[in-house]
Amino acid sequence: MLIVLIYILVFRLTHTLTTTHTQSKPTMLSALRLTSKRSFSVAAVNPYKVAVLGAAGGIGQPLSLLLKLNHKVTDLRLYDIKNAKGVATDLSHIPTNSTVKGYTPDQPDALRDALKDTDVVLIPAGVPRKPGMTRDDLFNINAGIVSGLAQNIGEFAPQAAICVISNPVNSTVPIVAQELKKLGCYNPKKLFGVTTLDSIRASRFISEIKETDPTKEAVNVIGGHSGITIIPILSQQKEMPKTITKEQKDALIHRIQFGGDEVVKAKDGAGSATLSMAFAGAKFADAVMSGLNNEKDVIVSSFVDSPIFKDQGIDFFASKITLGPQGVQKIHEYGQLSPEENEMLEKCKETLKKNIEKGVNFVK
Ligand SMILES: NC(=O)c1ccc[n+]([C@@H]2O[C@H](COP(=O)([O-])OP(=O)(O)OC[C@H]3O[C@@H](n4cnc5c(N)ncnc54)[C@H](O)[C@@H]3O)[C@@H](O)[C@H]2O)c1
């Protein structure tokens, strides 16, 4: 069953990636075909070294699998406090054009070796939610985990693009920023909170209402990554059915904001979204590498150090960004909002400000 799900994920990722980026780019699946036909002799893009911290977890394992299948990755490093070597050995048998190695703390300098010279670091390390918990409830455990990892990234991979998946993203991203600032190596263009899951949920859920192909749907989702800080801007949707009622619209917004709860509830104590998150994380990492590779018009949403509300003391905000060789190339304005969306934004900003301050104060 898991294998079937993972295959579906790979196929969907492949399809969706072609709709996000320029159509001529080779996809993950075409990369697989390329490598099998040409015996690894042709590299279509620059080779990238990628580390996953928390690689043996519910997200970490399928995320690592998807990265193993991505032709842009040639050197994959998996770090976890447990079982990273097992996951790496397993993945190392897949005949794609990358090496994969596992690292655990029992090895001397494990984190140094996992991180050294990496281009992209993804962090899904930490505990997930159980039913009834908010993402903020994870702060006490995950803040310490993320800050420890950030210190190591600052020391051993200060050049890397850092993609933070661990929740609460609204606070863990500022934690990473603060740790890097302390080490004098903070690069705001290379720190990302991964909010892709909100965008893909929005695409999926809106397509169910519009009865359209979800891979062709894109919703501008701004704000942060938790509950009411997630703002899908439905007023910018061109072809909403005229028959949609206010109740249906409100229910859709609520579902996008709290879609994670559906998964937490259904898993009944066994964690939160892992497979859809792995898909989202792999899609985001692919976009970051496309940017590093100087591909054109690589536009995604992410929670980044942003000028949009800095004058109101909100240093990080999720909106569309264009990715480039140096990381964030452009932060897009969020555009026109309806009066209801403006109201949502005001509430979002209040919570976001507190979430960000909590992260910053943790490191101080
Ligand atoms: N950004 C998002 O959209 C999103 C979506 C879903 C889940 N998440 C978050 O991702 C995180 C991971 O979720 P999961 O379901 O994979 O959890 P999990 O418990 O299945 O896996 C977490 C992994 O992290 C490892 N780990 C713990 N401390 C570590 C450390 N110091 N260094 C390296 N590895 C460490 C654990 O050993 C485990 O393998 C959670 O915080 C969850 O809330 C984020």
The ligand as an SDF file (V2000), in Angstrom:
LIG
                    3D

 44 48  0  0  0  0  0  0  0  0999 V2000
    5.5690   22.6280    7.1900 N   0  0  0  0  0  0  0  0  0  0  0  0
    4.5260   21.8190    7.0830 C   0  0  0  0  0  0  0  0  0  0  0  0
    3.6190   22.0440    6.2720 O   0  0  0  0  0  0  0  0  0  0  0  0
    4.4260   20.5720    7.9250 C   0  0  0  0  0  0  0  0  0  0  0  0
    3.4720   19.5980    7.6200 C   0  0  0  0  0  0  0  0  0  0  0  0
    3.4220   18.4510    8.3780 C   0  0  0  0  0  0  0  0  0  0  0  0
    4.2870   18.3040    9.4550 C   0  0  0  0  0  0  0  0  0  0  0  0
    5.1960   19.2690    9.7530 N   0  0  0  0  0  0  0  0  0  0  0  0
    6.1260   19.1540   10.8730 C   0  0  0  0  0  0  0  0  0  0  0  0
    7.2580   18.3670   10.4980 O   0  0  0  0  0  0  0  0  0  0  0  0
    7.8390   17.8130   11.6760 C   0  0  0  0  0  0  0  0  0  0  0  0
    8.1210   16.3350   11.4780 C   0  0  0  0  0  0  0  0  0  0  0  0
    6.9360   15.6110   11.3200 O   0  0  0  0  0  0  0  0  0  0  0  0
    6.9840   14.0040   11.1310 P   0  0  0  0  0  0  0  0  0  0  0  0
    5.5900   13.5820   10.9590 O   0  0  0  0  0  0  0  0  0  0  0  0
    8.0050   13.6380   10.1370 O   0  0  0  0  0  0  0  0  0  0  0  0
    7.4860   13.5690   12.5850 O   0  0  0  0  0  0  0  0  0  0  0  0
    8.2280   12.1930   12.9790 P   0  0  0  0  0  0  0  0  0  0  0  0
    8.2140   12.1110   14.4640 O   0  0  0  0  0  0  0  0  0  0  0  0
    7.6510   11.0610   12.2160 O   0  0  0  0  0  0  0  0  0  0  0  0
    9.7000   12.4060   12.4840 O   0  0  0  0  0  0  0  0  0  0  0  0
   10.5640   13.3590   13.0440 C   0  0  0  0  0  0  0  0  0  0  0  0
   11.9630   12.8360   12.9140 C   0  0  0  0  0  0  0  0  0  0  0  0
   12.8360   13.8150   13.4900 O   0  0  0  0  0  0  0  0  0  0  0  0
   13.8680   13.1210   14.1630 C   0  0  0  0  0  0  0  0  0  0  0  0
   14.5360   14.0040   15.1010 N   0  0  0  0  0  0  0  0  0  0  0  0
   14.1380   14.4020   16.3410 C   0  0  0  0  0  0  0  0  0  0  0  0
   15.0690   15.1930   16.8850 N   0  0  0  0  0  0  0  0  0  0  0  0
   16.0660   15.3210   15.9590 C   0  0  0  0  0  0  0  0  0  0  0  0
   17.2970   16.0190   15.9370 C   0  0  0  0  0  0  0  0  0  0  0  0
   17.7130   16.7630   16.9590 N   0  0  0  0  0  0  0  0  0  0  0  0
   18.0620   15.8910   14.8410 N   0  0  0  0  0  0  0  0  0  0  0  0
   17.6560   15.1520   13.7710 C   0  0  0  0  0  0  0  0  0  0  0  0
   16.5190   14.4630   13.7610 N   0  0  0  0  0  0  0  0  0  0  0  0
   15.7220   14.5560   14.8350 C   0  0  0  0  0  0  0  0  0  0  0  0
   13.1600   11.9400   14.8210 C   0  0  0  0  0  0  0  0  0  0  0  0
   14.0880   10.9200   15.1670 O   0  0  0  0  0  0  0  0  0  0  0  0
   12.1940   11.5160   13.7070 C   0  0  0  0  0  0  0  0  0  0  0  0
   12.7760   10.5500   12.8610 O   0  0  0  0  0  0  0  0  0  0  0  0
    6.8490   18.1040   12.8030 C   0  0  0  0  0  0  0  0  0  0  0  0
    7.2930   19.2280   13.5080 O   0  0  0  0  0  0  0  0  0  0  0  0
    5.5660   18.4380   12.0740 C   0  0  0  0  0  0  0  0  0  0  0  0
    4.7190   19.2570   12.8200 O   0  0  0  0  0  0  0  0  0  0  0  0
    5.2790   20.3850    8.9830 C   0  0  0  0  0  0  0  0  0  0  0  0
  1  2  1  0
  2  3  2  0
  2  4  1  0
  4  5  1  0
  4 44  2  0
  5  6  2  0
  6  7  1  0
  7  8  2  0
  8  9  1  0
  8 44  1  0
  9 10  1  0
  9 42  1  0
 10 11  1  0
 11 12  1  0
 11 40  1  0
 12 13  1  0
 13 14  1  0
 14 15  2  0
 14 16  1  0
 14 17  1  0
 17 18  1  0
 18 19  2  0
 18 20  1  0
 18 21  1  0
 21 22  1  0
 22 23  1  0
 23 24  1  0
 23 38  1  0
 24 25  1  0
 25 26  1  0
 25 36  1  0
 26 27  1  0
 26 35  1  0
 27 28  2  0
 28 29  1  0
 29 30  1  0
 29 35  2  0
 30 31  1  0
 30 32  2  0
 32 33  1  0
 33 34  2  0
 34 35  1  0
 36 37  1  0
 36 38  1  0
 38 39  1  0
 40 41  1  0
 40 42  1  0
 42 43  1  0
M  CHG  2   8   1  16  -1
M  END
$$$$
